[in-house]
Amino acid sequence: MKARGTLIKRSPLTETSLIVHWCTHENGIVKTVAKGARRSKSPFAGKLDLFYLCEIEVHPAKKGDLHILKELKIERPRLGLRKNYLQTLAASYFVKLVDRVSEIETPLPEIADLLDRGLNFLEENDADWRSVNHFEKQLAQFVGVIEPGIDPIRSLADVFGKMPDQRGELEGRLG
């Protein structure tokens, strides 16, 4: 299967392999194993970093939801998200919020599109409270929990539980 998505999480699996989570337009959140990715001569070396937008090719798992990452092509590395801590913090919050409200392998292309637009905005512009609120409102609308007169983040928290810790730090830094 081929997909286009943003790398939202990665963690070690073995001494040489990684588990990599993607927010894809075609399949929602997809978990993959990047075999040998931690080796210096891996074809994945330098290509598996947070926020990278990639075209990926995945070999579906026979059992379970952990697929094998076969190939990837970086479309947009979004290096501007690393220009300062606030940009990285806001981008991390967006990614964690999307991960919190999304089910594995449930296609919601509007959420993947929202994440792309949010990260692309942060890459080009300074993080501000208005953009964070806009992202939360759009996400609450897409998952169907928006309520008139209620703060979107409260609606999201009521349905999905505790919101990512980055939000509190963003609130403190952005006012």
Residue frames relative to the residue before (quaternion, step in Angstrom):
aa qw qx qy qz dx dy dz
M 1.0000 0.0000 0.0000 0.0000 0.00 0.00 0.00
K 0.2244 -0.7487 0.6101 0.1297 3.53 -1.09 0.79
A 0.0325 0.7923 -0.6071 0.0515 3.53 -1.10 0.73
R 0.2860 -0.7050 0.6188 0.1958 3.51 -1.37 0.28
G 0.2519 0.8005 -0.5096 0.1899 3.56 -0.63 1.03
T 0.4902 -0.6418 0.5212 0.2760 3.49 -1.42 0.24
L 0.4242 -0.6815 0.5354 0.2625 3.53 -0.98 0.89
I 0.0873 -0.8457 0.5265 0.0041 3.59 -0.53 1.18
K 0.8044 0.0195 -0.0059 0.5937 3.61 1.17 -0.33
R 0.0558 0.7753 -0.6291 0.0079 3.54 -1.14 0.64
S 0.0231 0.7856 -0.6166 0.0456 3.53 -1.13 0.72
P 0.5809 -0.5913 0.4207 0.3687 3.58 -1.15 0.56
L 0.2225 -0.7416 0.6165 0.1430 3.54 -1.15 0.69
T 0.7657 -0.0341 0.0583 0.6396 3.54 0.92 -1.02
E 0.7400 -0.3689 0.2867 0.4838 3.58 -1.24 -0.24
T 0.7980 0.2994 -0.1444 0.5027 3.58 1.09 -0.61
S 0.7469 0.4014 -0.2086 0.4874 3.61 1.18 -0.38
L 0.2609 -0.7527 0.5899 0.1315 3.53 -1.32 0.52
I 0.2963 -0.6536 0.6480 0.2551 3.50 -1.33 0.38
V 0.0601 -0.8076 0.5861 -0.0256 3.56 -0.75 1.09
H 0.1885 -0.7740 0.5982 0.0865 3.57 -0.84 1.04
W 0.1334 -0.7866 0.6021 0.0304 3.54 -1.02 0.92
C 0.2366 -0.6897 0.6561 0.1947 3.54 -1.21 0.57
T 0.0444 -0.8432 0.5349 -0.0306 3.55 -0.21 1.31
H 0.5546 -0.6051 0.4650 0.3319 3.52 -1.23 0.51
E 0.7289 0.4676 -0.2345 0.4417 3.57 0.99 -0.83
N 0.8408 0.1873 -0.0344 0.5067 3.60 0.92 -0.90
G 0.5430 -0.6120 0.4193 0.3935 3.62 1.17 0.19
I 0.7666 -0.2694 0.2412 0.5307 3.57 -1.03 -0.81
V 0.0364 -0.7954 0.6040 -0.0358 3.56 -0.75 1.13
K 0.2168 -0.7652 0.5953 0.1142 3.55 -0.92 0.99
T 0.0269 -0.8083 0.5879 -0.0195 3.56 -0.87 0.99
V 0.3238 -0.6708 0.6206 0.2449 3.51 -1.38 0.31
A 0.1666 -0.7470 0.6365 0.0950 3.55 -0.89 0.99
K 0.2145 -0.8167 0.5260 0.1020 3.55 0.02 1.33
G 0.8446 0.1550 -0.1434 0.4920 3.54 -0.93 0.98
A 0.3829 0.7716 -0.4523 0.2311 3.62 1.27 0.03
R 0.6825 0.4884 -0.2939 0.4574 3.62 1.12 -0.52
R 0.5194 0.6050 -0.4272 0.4262 3.58 1.28 0.10
S 0.5722 -0.6320 0.4012 0.3349 3.58 -1.02 0.77
K 0.7477 0.3803 -0.2203 0.4978 3.60 1.04 -0.64
S 0.3362 0.7602 -0.4890 0.2645 3.57 1.24 0.37
P 0.5092 -0.6273 0.4817 0.3394 3.60 -1.07 0.61
F 0.6452 0.5106 -0.3150 0.4731 3.60 1.28 -0.28
A 0.4192 0.7338 -0.4615 0.2698 3.62 1.24 -0.23
G 0.8427 0.1494 -0.1415 0.4976 3.57 -0.83 1.06
K 0.6671 0.5224 -0.2919 0.4437 3.60 1.27 -0.03
L 0.6991 0.4449 -0.2620 0.4946 3.58 1.24 -0.21
D 0.2990 0.7440 -0.5374 0.2611 3.54 0.26 1.27
L 0.6411 -0.5448 0.3790 0.3855 3.55 -1.14 0.64
F 0.8327 0.2434 -0.2253 0.4433 3.50 -1.22 0.77
Y 0.4676 0.6617 -0.4693 0.3512 3.63 1.20 -0.10
L 0.2526 -0.7156 0.6315 0.1593 3.56 -1.03 0.88
C 0.0279 0.8299 -0.5494 0.0936 3.56 -0.60 1.17
E 0.3457 -0.6245 0.6420 0.2798 3.44 -1.42 0.30
I 0.0603 -0.8312 0.5526 -0.0100 3.58 -0.61 1.11
E 0.1899 -0.7216 0.6480 0.1525 3.50 -1.32 0.48
V 0.0846 -0.8171 0.5690 -0.0369 3.53 -0.72 1.19
H 0.2821 -0.7122 0.6170 0.1802 3.54 -1.08 0.82
P 0.4114 -0.7468 0.4588 0.2500 3.63 -0.47 1.16
A 0.5006 -0.6406 0.4980 0.3018 3.55 -1.12 0.75
K 0.4868 -0.6457 0.5005 0.3092 3.56 -1.13 0.65
K 0.7712 0.0723 -0.0298 0.6317 3.55 1.16 -0.75
G 0.8029 0.2946 -0.2092 0.4741 3.55 -1.07 0.70
D 0.5409 -0.6441 0.4563 0.2904 3.52 -1.36 -0.19
L 0.5380 0.5911 -0.4190 0.4307 3.59 1.21 0.42
H 0.1226 -0.8333 0.5390 0.0035 3.54 -0.15 1.39
I 0.4690 -0.6669 0.5007 0.2907 3.57 -1.28 0.24
L 0.3332 -0.7267 0.5715 0.1851 3.54 -0.81 1.08
K 0.2056 -0.8063 0.5480 0.0860 3.57 -0.61 1.15
E 0.7996 -0.0774 0.1093 0.5854 3.57 0.79 -1.03
L 0.0000 -0.7806 0.6232 0.0481 3.49 -1.32 0.30
K 0.1457 -0.7453 0.6452 0.0838 3.49 -1.28 0.60
I 0.3566 -0.7372 0.5326 0.2135 3.57 -0.68 1.07
E 0.2243 -0.7703 0.5856 0.1154 3.56 -0.82 1.04
R 0.7950 -0.0581 0.0958 0.5962 3.55 0.95 -0.92
P 0.2629 -0.8082 0.5047 0.1518 3.62 -0.40 1.15
R 0.2560 -0.8068 0.4959 0.1940 3.61 1.24 -0.32
L 0.0945 0.8431 -0.5189 0.1044 3.55 0.90 0.97
G 0.5675 0.6153 -0.3755 0.3980 3.60 1.17 -0.47
L 0.5735 0.5941 -0.3795 0.4172 3.58 1.23 -0.37
R 0.6831 0.4706 -0.2753 0.4860 3.57 1.27 -0.27
K 0.4181 0.7453 -0.4500 0.2594 3.60 1.26 0.10
N 0.7884 -0.0634 0.0027 0.6119 3.59 1.18 -0.45
Y 0.6980 -0.5017 0.3196 0.3988 3.52 -1.27 0.43
L 0.6480 0.5419 -0.3295 0.4218 3.59 0.92 -0.84
Q 0.6291 0.5219 -0.3325 0.4704 3.60 1.02 -0.78
T 0.6745 0.4943 -0.2871 0.4671 3.56 0.91 -0.97
L 0.6376 0.5318 -0.3212 0.4556 3.58 1.00 -0.83
A 0.6731 0.4832 -0.2981 0.4739 3.60 0.87 -0.91
A 0.6464 0.5099 -0.3194 0.4692 3.60 0.95 -0.84
S 0.6427 0.5177 -0.3160 0.4681 3.59 0.98 -0.83
Y 0.6338 0.5263 -0.3249 0.4645 3.56 1.01 -0.80
F 0.6457 0.5199 -0.3257 0.4546 3.60 0.87 -0.89
V 0.6718 0.5045 -0.2885 0.4593 3.57 0.90 -0.98
K 0.6920 0.4729 -0.2874 0.4636 3.59 0.85 -0.93
L 0.6273 0.5320 -0.3367 0.4583 3.58 1.04 -0.71
V 0.6470 0.5008 -0.3117 0.4831 3.59 0.96 -0.85
D 0.6505 0.5122 -0.3160 0.4634 3.59 0.94 -0.85
R 0.6463 0.5420 -0.3166 0.4339 3.60 0.99 -0.81
V 0.7804 0.3690 -0.1874 0.4687 3.60 0.89 -0.87
S 0.6574 0.5216 -0.3035 0.4512 3.61 1.24 -0.16
E 0.3349 -0.7086 0.5828 0.2147 3.53 -1.12 0.71
I 0.5967 -0.5689 0.4313 0.3664 3.55 -1.15 0.71
E 0.8827 0.0191 -0.0563 0.4662 3.52 -1.07 0.99
T 0.4724 0.5986 -0.4905 0.4218 3.55 1.00 0.87
P 0.3342 -0.7804 0.4887 0.2013 3.59 -0.29 1.21
L 0.1340 0.7391 -0.6488 0.1217 3.53 -0.79 1.11
P 0.1690 -0.8481 0.4919 0.1008 3.58 0.39 1.23
E 0.6129 0.5578 -0.3643 0.4249 3.59 1.08 -0.57
I 0.6303 0.5078 -0.3403 0.4786 3.61 1.12 -0.56
A 0.6380 0.5033 -0.3289 0.4810 3.60 0.97 -0.78
D 0.6441 0.5113 -0.3138 0.4746 3.57 1.03 -0.79
L 0.6338 0.5214 -0.3262 0.4691 3.61 0.98 -0.82
L 0.6505 0.5044 -0.3208 0.4685 3.59 0.92 -0.86
D 0.6413 0.5175 -0.3247 0.4642 3.59 0.92 -0.85
R 0.6785 0.4867 -0.2952 0.4643 3.58 0.85 -0.96
G 0.6563 0.5169 -0.3115 0.4528 3.59 0.97 -0.83
L 0.6886 0.4647 -0.2837 0.4790 3.58 0.89 -0.91
N 0.6384 0.5158 -0.3301 0.4664 3.59 0.99 -0.76
F 0.6223 0.5264 -0.3381 0.4705 3.59 1.03 -0.75
L 0.6890 0.4833 -0.2826 0.4602 3.59 0.85 -0.96
E 0.6003 0.5615 -0.3649 0.4372 3.57 1.11 -0.58
E 0.7649 0.3777 -0.1814 0.4893 3.58 1.04 -0.78
N 0.7841 0.2727 -0.1098 0.5466 3.60 1.18 -0.57
D 0.5601 -0.5773 0.4630 0.3724 3.55 -1.22 0.46
A 0.5321 -0.6068 0.4848 0.3371 3.54 -1.13 0.71
D 0.0696 0.7767 -0.6248 0.0386 3.54 -1.06 0.77
W 0.6695 -0.5313 0.3430 0.3896 3.54 -1.26 0.46
R 0.5962 0.5801 -0.3563 0.4255 3.60 1.09 -0.69
S 0.6816 0.4776 -0.2947 0.4696 3.61 0.90 -0.88
V 0.6189 0.5287 -0.3440 0.4681 3.61 1.06 -0.71
N 0.6725 0.4910 -0.2975 0.4670 3.60 0.88 -0.92
H 0.6301 0.5317 -0.3321 0.4581 3.58 1.01 -0.79
F 0.6433 0.5196 -0.3180 0.4638 3.57 0.93 -0.91
E 0.6694 0.5034 -0.3020 0.4553 3.61 0.86 -0.95
K 0.6583 0.5154 -0.3103 0.4526 3.59 0.95 -0.89
Q 0.6600 0.5004 -0.3051 0.4700 3.57 0.91 -0.93
L 0.6571 0.5096 -0.3155 0.4572 3.60 0.91 -0.89
A 0.6476 0.5139 -0.3193 0.4632 3.59 0.92 -0.86
Q 0.6377 0.5133 -0.3281 0.4714 3.60 1.03 -0.73
F 0.6841 0.5063 -0.2958 0.4337 3.59 0.86 -0.95
V 0.7347 0.3847 -0.2417 0.5038 3.61 1.01 -0.69
G 0.5243 -0.7094 0.3619 0.3015 3.56 1.33 0.19
V 0.5634 0.6120 -0.3948 0.3902 3.60 1.07 0.60
I 0.4079 0.7151 -0.4798 0.3033 3.59 1.23 0.09
E 0.0612 -0.7853 0.6160 0.0067 3.56 -0.98 0.91
P 0.5064 -0.6541 0.4605 0.3219 3.60 -0.85 0.91
G 0.8310 0.2250 -0.1811 0.4754 3.54 -0.97 0.93
I 0.6677 0.4427 -0.2963 0.5200 3.59 1.28 -0.05
D 0.5312 -0.6245 0.4715 0.3249 3.55 -0.99 0.91
P 0.5270 -0.6681 0.4142 0.3229 3.65 -0.73 0.98
I 0.6475 0.5158 -0.3460 0.4415 3.61 0.94 -0.74
R 0.6229 0.5268 -0.3413 0.4669 3.58 1.10 -0.64
S 0.6323 0.5209 -0.3274 0.4708 3.58 1.02 -0.78
L 0.6480 0.5089 -0.3137 0.4719 3.58 0.97 -0.85
A 0.6736 0.4985 -0.2963 0.4582 3.60 0.91 -0.91
D 0.6208 0.5516 -0.3450 0.4374 3.60 1.02 -0.73
V 0.7368 0.4077 -0.2219 0.4917 3.57 1.02 -0.81
F 0.8168 0.2967 -0.1187 0.4803 3.60 0.83 -1.00
G 0.5612 -0.6222 0.3860 0.3860 3.60 1.24 0.04
K 0.8329 -0.2262 0.1646 0.4774 3.50 -1.35 -0.33
M 0.3616 -0.7308 0.5444 0.1970 3.54 -0.93 0.96
P 0.6741 -0.5162 0.3330 0.4101 3.61 -1.17 0.51
D 0.5961 -0.6126 0.4063 0.3229 3.56 -1.08 0.85
Q 0.5655 0.6253 -0.3813 0.3793 3.60 1.10 -0.62
R 0.5799 0.6021 -0.3876 0.3885 3.60 1.09 -0.57
G 0.6573 0.5146 -0.3161 0.4508 3.59 0.91 -0.86
E 0.6620 0.4883 -0.3051 0.4799 3.56 0.97 -0.82
L 0.6254 0.5259 -0.3366 0.4680 3.59 1.01 -0.76
E 0.6407 0.5323 -0.3192 0.4520 3.55 0.95 -0.90
G 0.6664 0.5069 -0.2910 0.4628 3.56 0.99 -0.87
R 0.7263 0.4424 -0.2434 0.4663 3.57 0.94 -0.86
L 0.7425 0.3955 -0.2237 0.4922 3.58 1.06 -0.71
G 0.4328 -0.6937 0.4661 0.3380 3.58 1.24 -0.37
